[in-house]
Amino acid sequence: MPCGIPILAVALGKDLIRFFENKFTFYQGDRTQILSYLIPGVNNVQQRRYWVWYVNVKQEKLKYLLTDDAVRPQMVFVNI
């Protein structure tokens, strides 16, 4: 079950932006994966860092987790 958040790079500060430039971050733990990468903007304006957290869950919990705030079932992800 993924949870993705595009973060406006300006909010990270210049030091973190420079640190993460041209880097793809990946972490794999027990029943979880996290990845992060830069989404370039036009002339580096509105540049974003995309952060995604995947959590492995049992099949029977997917229906509950893939239901949005309007109680509509979703097939792939739920925006939060």
N, C-alpha and C positions, 0 to 999 in steps of 0.2 A: 504494500500500500504506500504510494509515494505522497510526499508532502513537499511541494515546491514553492519557493518564495524568491521572486526577483527583487533584489535590493538595489536601490539607487546607489551607485558607486560613490557619489559625493558624500553620502552618509557614513561611509567607511573611513574617510579621511585619506589624505594624499599618501601617507606612508603605506597603508594597507593596499591602496590601489596599485602603487608601484610594486609592492611585494608580490601581489597576485597576477600582475601582468604576464601574459603568455604562459600561465600555469593552469593545469587542470588538477583539482584536488579530489582524491578518492579515498574513502575509508570503508573497510569491510570488517564488521564485528559479528558477534553471535546474533543471528536473526535480524541484522540491520546493515544497511549500506548508506553512505552519505557521499554525495558528489557536489562539486562546486566549480563554476567556470565563469569567465568574463563574457558578457554579451556586449560587443562594441556598439557604440552609438555613432551617429553622424558627427564627424570631427570631434570625437570623444565627448560629445554633449549627450546627456541622458544615458551615459554608459551604466550598465548594470552588472552586478555579480549575481549569478543564479545559484541558488542553494537548494538541493533536493535531498530529502531524507526518505529512504525506503525502509519499511518495516515489514518483515515477513509475518503473516498471520495465517491462522488455520482457515480453511475454505468456509466453514460454517459461520465465521465472523464477518466475511466479506460483505454479505448483504446489508448488515447493520452499518458497517464502516463506509460503504459506498452509497449511503443515503444522504442526500443533501438537506439543508435547513428547511426546504419546502416539502420534505418527505417524498422526494422523487428519487427513485433508484438510478444510479449512474453505472455505466459499464466499466470505466477505466479509472477515473479519479474524481475527487470532490475538491472544489476550490474552497480555501479557508481564508 
